[in-house]
Amino acid sequence: MKIFDCVVVGGGMVGAASALTLAQLGLRVALVEQSEPEPYSPEQNSDLRVSAISLASQQLLEQVDAWSQVTQWRACPYKRLGVWEQAYAYTEFNADDIDQKQLGHIVENRILQLALWQQVNTHTNIDLFCPYNLVNLSQESSRVHLTLKNITSSTETDIATRLVIAADGANSQVRKMVDIGITAWDYQQSAMLINVKTEKPQQDITWQKFLPTGPIAFLPLTRSPLAKVTFSEENLSKGNTAEQGGYASLVWYHQRDEIKRLSALSNQQLQQKIIAVFPKRLGKIEVLAKGAFPLTRRHANSYQSQRVLLLGDAAHTINPMAGQGVNLGFKDVKALQTVIASAIGHGECWHDVDVLGRYETMRRKDNLLMMSTMDTLYHSFSHPSPMVKTLRNVSLFAINKVPFINTTVKNKALAYACGI
Ligand SMILES: Cc1cc2nc3c(=O)[nH]c(=O)nc-3n(C[C@H](O)[C@H](O)[C@H](O)COP(=O)(O)OP(=O)(O)OC[C@H]3O[C@@H](n4cnc5c(N)ncnc54)[C@H](O)[C@@H]3O)c2cc1C
C-alpha cells in the first residue's frame, strides 16, 4: 500500500493548486480526481464557467508556475469595475486608484485547471489518480486510509496518508464522510451565465447593474493570449471595425422559475430578452452559449476533523455576485501552505492537530467576513423599500463623489477585493 504525506481529493482549481503548494514544501502528495478536463485548443469556444481572478490569486498561480500558461492560452484583463442601480449613483473603481495595472483577469475555469494540471503532471512529488473516485475513507489516530476506484477499469486501490485535503467542491463527499455539518441557506435565486459575441471591441471594464430582481453583470472575455489583448480605445484608434468585436460573459440573476423560463428560450429569443433588459452600453450581441446555476450559501461548521481538512468550495460557497468564490479558495491554499511551512521551519510536527488548527483560525474569519459582506450587499440591493433604495443609491453616490469617502472607503474596499 502506498503511503503519502497528503492526499488531495478533488483536482479542480483549488485542489490542484493545493497539491502543488504542498509538493513545493517537499511533501509527497496524491491528487484524486474523477474526471479529466477537456484539453485546450485555440479554436474552442469559451467555457461558460469563468472566474474573476484577483491579484492575490494571480500571485499564487505565479508561485506554482501556472500563470504564464494561462496568459499564453487566454486571459482577459480588466482595469475598471462599474456598479450602479440608478444612473446618478454610477460608481466606478479603477486600477489606477490603487496603483495597479489592472484589477484582475477574467479566466475560464477549465483554462486555470488545465494550466495547474500541466504543473501537476510534471511534478515528481505528485501522483495523479484520474479518473478515480473515492469509495471509502477511515480515520485512525496516526493515519487516514482511503479506497479509490478507477472509474474506467473498476479496480480498487488502497492508499494511506497523514492528511486528507477535501477540495471536492460544494457537495463534498469527504465532508459528508467525516460528518462535518454545514450552515446553509438557499438564496431562492439562480444565476444564468451567457456567453456572447459583442459588436463593441475588447473592453477593459466589468460592470454590474442592480435590478429589483437581482443583479445583471458583464464580464469581458477574450479568445486571444494575454499579449494580444488590446482594449477598446486602442482597437478604435487602429481603425478596427465592428466585425472585430469582442466576447463577454453575461450573468443574469433572477428567481429560479424565471431563470428556468429564460433557459428554455432559443438563443435568438434570449438575445431579444437581453437587449430589452440589459443597459444600452452593452451594444449589439449574439448569444453563443448559456447555462444556469442555483445560488446557495454553505459554510462548514468546522474546517477539520481528525486529519481531514476542508478547502475551497468544500468549506464554503458564497454568493458569486462579486466573483470571490475561487479567490477565497486560493487564499485557503496559501494559508495552509504558510501554516505547514512555518511548522516545518520551526521543527514542529506539521500534521499535528494544533498546527492544522492554525489554518482554520487564519481562514474562517476572513471567509465569514466576505460571505457576510456579499449577503449584506445582496439583501440591501434586493430590499423593495423606497427608503432603503434611496439610502443605497446615496451611499454609492457618496462613495464616488465625496473625496474623503472616495479615498478611504472606496480604495480600501477595492484593495480588499483584489486581495492586496
Ligand atoms: C454562477 C457562478 C459564478 C461564479 N463566478 C465566480 C467568479 O467570477 N470568481 C470566482 O472566484 N468564483 C466564482 N464562482 C465560484 C467558483 O466557481 C468556485 O468557488 C470554484 O469553482 C471552487 O473551486 P473548487 O476547486 O473548490 O471546487 P470545484 O471547482 O467544484 O472542483 C471540485 C473538483 O472535485 C472533483 N470531485 C468531486 N467529488 C469527487 C470525488 N468523490 N472523487 C474525486 N474527485 C471529486 C470534481 O470533479 C471537481 O473537479 C462562481 C460560481 C457560480 C455558481
The ligand as an SDF file (V2000), in Angstrom:
LIG
                    3D

 53 58  0  0  0  0  0  0  0  0999 V2000
  -22.6910   31.1860  -11.3270 C   0  0  0  0  0  0  0  0  0  0  0  0
  -21.3560   31.1860  -10.6550 C   0  0  0  0  0  0  0  0  0  0  0  0
  -20.4040   32.1450  -10.9880 C   0  0  0  0  0  0  0  0  0  0  0  0
  -19.1720   32.1790  -10.3380 C   0  0  0  0  0  0  0  0  0  0  0  0
  -18.2730   33.1620  -10.6420 N   0  0  0  0  0  0  0  0  0  0  0  0
  -17.1010   33.2340   -9.9620 C   0  0  0  0  0  0  0  0  0  0  0  0
  -16.1400   34.2830  -10.2150 C   0  0  0  0  0  0  0  0  0  0  0  0
  -16.3220   35.1570  -11.0700 O   0  0  0  0  0  0  0  0  0  0  0  0
  -14.9860   34.3020   -9.4760 N   0  0  0  0  0  0  0  0  0  0  0  0
  -14.7330   33.3520   -8.5220 C   0  0  0  0  0  0  0  0  0  0  0  0
  -13.6950   33.4380   -7.8610 O   0  0  0  0  0  0  0  0  0  0  0  0
  -15.6080   32.3470   -8.2690 N   0  0  0  0  0  0  0  0  0  0  0  0
  -16.7780   32.2640   -8.9620 C   0  0  0  0  0  0  0  0  0  0  0  0
  -17.6580   31.2540   -8.6890 N   0  0  0  0  0  0  0  0  0  0  0  0
  -17.2960   30.2550   -7.6970 C   0  0  0  0  0  0  0  0  0  0  0  0
  -16.2520   29.2640   -8.2230 C   0  0  0  0  0  0  0  0  0  0  0  0
  -16.7040   28.6930   -9.4510 O   0  0  0  0  0  0  0  0  0  0  0  0
  -15.9990   28.1980   -7.1870 C   0  0  0  0  0  0  0  0  0  0  0  0
  -15.6620   28.8250   -5.9700 O   0  0  0  0  0  0  0  0  0  0  0  0
  -14.8390   27.2840   -7.6050 C   0  0  0  0  0  0  0  0  0  0  0  0
  -15.1580   26.5640   -8.7570 O   0  0  0  0  0  0  0  0  0  0  0  0
  -14.4930   26.3130   -6.4820 C   0  0  0  0  0  0  0  0  0  0  0  0
  -13.3710   25.5540   -6.8470 O   0  0  0  0  0  0  0  0  0  0  0  0
  -13.0760   24.1870   -6.1130 P   0  0  0  0  0  0  0  0  0  0  0  0
  -11.8230   23.6670   -6.7500 O   0  0  0  0  0  0  0  0  0  0  0  0
  -13.1130   24.3830   -4.6360 O   0  0  0  0  0  0  0  0  0  0  0  0
  -14.3160   23.2380   -6.4450 O   0  0  0  0  0  0  0  0  0  0  0  0
  -14.7990   22.6640   -7.8530 P   0  0  0  0  0  0  0  0  0  0  0  0
  -14.4850   23.5970   -8.9620 O   0  0  0  0  0  0  0  0  0  0  0  0
  -16.2130   22.2570   -7.6680 O   0  0  0  0  0  0  0  0  0  0  0  0
  -13.8850   21.3500   -8.0390 O   0  0  0  0  0  0  0  0  0  0  0  0
  -14.1210   20.1720   -7.3170 C   0  0  0  0  0  0  0  0  0  0  0  0
  -13.4340   19.0180   -8.0640 C   0  0  0  0  0  0  0  0  0  0  0  0
  -13.5520   17.8300   -7.2870 O   0  0  0  0  0  0  0  0  0  0  0  0
  -13.8910   16.7370   -8.1260 C   0  0  0  0  0  0  0  0  0  0  0  0
  -14.5720   15.7510   -7.2890 N   0  0  0  0  0  0  0  0  0  0  0  0
  -15.7600   15.8980   -6.6430 C   0  0  0  0  0  0  0  0  0  0  0  0
  -16.0460   14.7850   -5.9440 N   0  0  0  0  0  0  0  0  0  0  0  0
  -15.0140   13.9280   -6.1430 C   0  0  0  0  0  0  0  0  0  0  0  0
  -14.7440   12.6060   -5.6740 C   0  0  0  0  0  0  0  0  0  0  0  0
  -15.5660   11.9650   -4.8590 N   0  0  0  0  0  0  0  0  0  0  0  0
  -13.6070   11.9880   -6.0750 N   0  0  0  0  0  0  0  0  0  0  0  0
  -12.7500   12.6290   -6.9160 C   0  0  0  0  0  0  0  0  0  0  0  0
  -12.9570   13.8880   -7.3750 N   0  0  0  0  0  0  0  0  0  0  0  0
  -14.0740   14.5320   -6.9900 C   0  0  0  0  0  0  0  0  0  0  0  0
  -14.7770   17.3800   -9.2110 C   0  0  0  0  0  0  0  0  0  0  0  0
  -14.7930   16.5920  -10.3870 O   0  0  0  0  0  0  0  0  0  0  0  0
  -14.0840   18.7320   -9.4160 C   0  0  0  0  0  0  0  0  0  0  0  0
  -13.0710   18.6790  -10.3980 O   0  0  0  0  0  0  0  0  0  0  0  0
  -18.8810   31.2020   -9.3360 C   0  0  0  0  0  0  0  0  0  0  0  0
  -19.8220   30.2040   -9.0110 C   0  0  0  0  0  0  0  0  0  0  0  0
  -21.0460   30.2050   -9.6610 C   0  0  0  0  0  0  0  0  0  0  0  0
  -22.0760   29.1420   -9.2830 C   0  0  0  0  0  0  0  0  0  0  0  0
  1  2  1  0
  2  3  1  0
  2 52  2  0
  3  4  2  0
  4  5  1  0
  4 50  1  0
  5  6  2  0
  6  7  1  0
  6 13  1  0
  7  8  2  0
  7  9  1  0
  9 10  1  0
 10 11  2  0
 10 12  1  0
 12 13  2  0
 13 14  1  0
 14 15  1  0
 14 50  1  0
 15 16  1  0
 16 17  1  0
 16 18  1  0
 18 19  1  0
 18 20  1  0
 20 21  1  0
 20 22  1  0
 22 23  1  0
 23 24  1  0
 24 25  2  0
 24 26  1  0
 24 27  1  0
 27 28  1  0
 28 29  2  0
 28 30  1  0
 28 31  1  0
 31 32  1  0
 32 33  1  0
 33 34  1  0
 33 48  1  0
 34 35  1  0
 35 36  1  0
 35 46  1  0
 36 37  1  0
 36 45  1  0
 37 38  2  0
 38 39  1  0
 39 40  1  0
 39 45  2  0
 40 41  1  0
 40 42  2  0
 42 43  1  0
 43 44  2  0
 44 45  1  0
 46 47  1  0
 46 48  1  0
 48 49  1  0
 50 51  2  0
 51 52  1  0
 52 53  1  0
M  END
$$$$
